[in-house]
Amino acid sequence: MRIAEPTRFRSRSVYLVLILLLLIGTGIYAGYQVKFDQDARIRATALTMGDPDLGRRLAKRYGCAGCHNIPGVPGAQGMVGPSLQGFAARVYIGGVATNSPDTLIQWIENPRSIDPKTAMPVTGISRAEARHVAAYLYTLQ
């Protein structure tokens, strides 16, 4: 019986150490994600001079969510247009134009000015509002 006691103690110690390491790892990962998200927001704001939070709300208001799957926008599960997950890393907008802030803002405001055959509608969004939506899209890593 005395042999079983140290083994049980050792097993509990190993489990406690593993749980502690898991908690530390989770905390480090969460901290990294927060920093990564903050950096993305700062970069997106600098690129577009827009407000990503306002852009997220405008994307819903102007119906973007009806066609696109947009992370962070409640109800944005559209299947007509492409998912906007990871938009910041994309090379092209609509498969036809280089992904740059000015081009993206123009695309959001009037996509047919860039590609007359695009299925994306002109929604009536203003250039100023398009700037905010662009800022939000550039936070989607």
C-alpha positions as CSV (number, residue, x, y, z in Angstrom):
1,M,0.0,0.0,0.0
2,R,2.9,2.4,0.6
3,I,4.0,2.0,-3.0
4,A,0.7,3.1,-4.3
5,E,0.6,6.4,-2.4
6,P,3.7,7.9,-4.1
7,T,2.5,6.7,-7.5
8,R,-0.9,8.3,-7.0
9,F,0.8,11.5,-5.8
10,R,3.1,11.5,-8.8
11,S,0.2,11.0,-11.2
12,R,-1.7,13.9,-9.6
13,S,1.4,16.1,-9.8
14,V,1.8,15.3,-13.5
15,Y,-1.8,16.2,-14.2
16,L,-1.6,19.4,-12.3
17,V,1.6,20.4,-14.1
18,L,-0.1,19.6,-17.5
19,I,-3.1,21.6,-16.6
20,L,-0.9,24.5,-15.5
21,L,1.0,24.4,-18.7
22,L,-2.2,24.3,-20.7
23,L,-3.5,27.3,-18.9
24,I,-0.3,29.2,-19.4
25,G,-0.2,28.3,-23.1
26,T,-3.9,29.4,-23.5
27,G,-3.1,32.7,-21.8
28,I,-0.1,33.4,-24.0
29,Y,-2.1,32.5,-27.1
30,A,-5.0,34.8,-26.1
31,G,-2.6,37.6,-25.4
32,Y,-1.0,37.1,-28.8
33,Q,-4.4,37.2,-30.5
34,V,-5.4,40.4,-28.8
35,K,-2.1,42.0,-29.9
36,F,-2.5,40.7,-33.4
37,D,-6.1,42.0,-33.6
38,Q,-5.0,45.4,-32.3
39,D,-2.2,45.6,-34.9
40,A,-4.6,44.7,-37.7
41,R,-7.0,47.5,-36.5
42,I,-4.3,50.1,-36.4
43,R,-3.0,49.0,-39.8
44,A,-6.5,49.1,-41.3
45,T,-7.3,52.5,-39.9
46,A,-4.0,53.9,-41.2
47,L,-4.6,52.4,-44.7
48,T,-8.1,53.7,-45.1
49,M,-8.6,56.5,-42.6
50,G,-11.8,54.7,-41.7
51,D,-13.3,53.2,-38.5
52,P,-13.4,49.4,-38.6
53,D,-16.2,49.2,-35.9
54,L,-18.4,51.6,-37.9
55,G,-17.5,49.7,-41.1
56,R,-18.8,46.4,-39.6
57,R,-22.1,48.0,-38.8
58,L,-22.3,49.6,-42.2
59,A,-21.6,46.3,-43.9
60,K,-24.8,45.0,-42.3
61,R,-26.8,48.1,-43.0
62,Y,-26.0,48.1,-46.7
63,G,-26.9,44.5,-47.2
64,C,-23.4,43.1,-47.7
65,A,-24.4,40.3,-45.3
66,G,-27.1,39.1,-47.8
67,C,-24.5,38.0,-50.3
68,H,-21.3,37.5,-48.3
69,N,-20.2,35.5,-45.3
70,I,-18.5,38.2,-43.2
71,P,-16.8,37.2,-39.9
72,G,-17.9,39.4,-37.0
73,V,-21.1,40.5,-38.7
74,P,-24.2,38.8,-37.1
75,G,-26.3,37.0,-39.7
76,A,-23.7,37.5,-42.5
77,Q,-24.0,34.0,-43.9
78,G,-24.6,34.9,-47.6
79,M,-23.7,32.3,-50.3
80,V,-23.9,34.5,-53.4
81,G,-20.6,36.4,-53.1
82,P,-17.3,35.1,-51.8
83,S,-16.6,34.8,-48.1
84,L,-14.7,37.8,-46.8
85,Q,-12.7,35.8,-44.3
86,G,-9.0,36.6,-44.6
87,F,-9.8,39.6,-46.9
88,A,-6.7,41.6,-45.8
89,A,-4.4,38.9,-47.3
90,R,-6.1,38.8,-50.7
91,V,-4.2,40.0,-53.8
92,Y,-7.3,40.8,-55.9
93,I,-10.7,42.4,-55.4
94,G,-13.4,40.8,-57.3
95,G,-10.8,38.8,-59.1
96,V,-10.0,41.8,-61.4
97,A,-8.4,44.6,-59.5
98,T,-5.3,44.8,-57.2
99,N,-6.2,44.9,-53.5
100,S,-5.3,48.4,-52.5
101,P,-7.2,50.8,-50.2
102,D,-8.2,53.2,-52.9
103,T,-9.4,50.5,-55.2
104,L,-11.3,48.7,-52.4
105,I,-13.1,51.9,-51.4
106,Q,-14.0,52.5,-55.1
107,W,-15.1,48.9,-55.4
108,I,-17.4,49.1,-52.4
109,E,-18.9,52.4,-53.5
110,N,-19.3,51.5,-57.2
111,P,-18.1,48.0,-58.2
112,R,-19.2,48.4,-61.8
113,S,-16.8,51.3,-62.3
114,I,-14.0,48.7,-61.9
115,D,-15.8,45.7,-63.5
116,P,-18.9,46.4,-65.5
117,K,-19.8,42.7,-65.5
118,T,-19.6,42.1,-61.8
119,A,-22.7,40.7,-60.0
120,M,-22.0,43.0,-57.0
121,P,-24.7,45.7,-56.9
122,V,-24.2,49.4,-56.4
123,T,-25.8,49.8,-52.9
124,G,-25.8,53.6,-52.6
125,I,-23.1,53.6,-50.0
126,S,-21.2,56.9,-49.9
127,R,-17.4,57.1,-50.4
128,A,-17.0,58.1,-46.7
129,E,-19.0,55.1,-45.6
130,A,-17.1,52.8,-48.1
131,R,-13.9,53.9,-46.4
132,H,-15.2,52.6,-43.0
133,V,-16.3,49.3,-44.6
134,A,-12.8,49.0,-46.2
135,A,-11.2,49.5,-42.8
136,Y,-13.3,46.7,-41.4
137,L,-12.4,44.3,-44.3
138,Y,-8.7,45.0,-43.7
139,T,-9.0,43.7,-40.2
140,L,-10.1,40.3,-41.5
141,Q,-6.9,38.3,-41.3
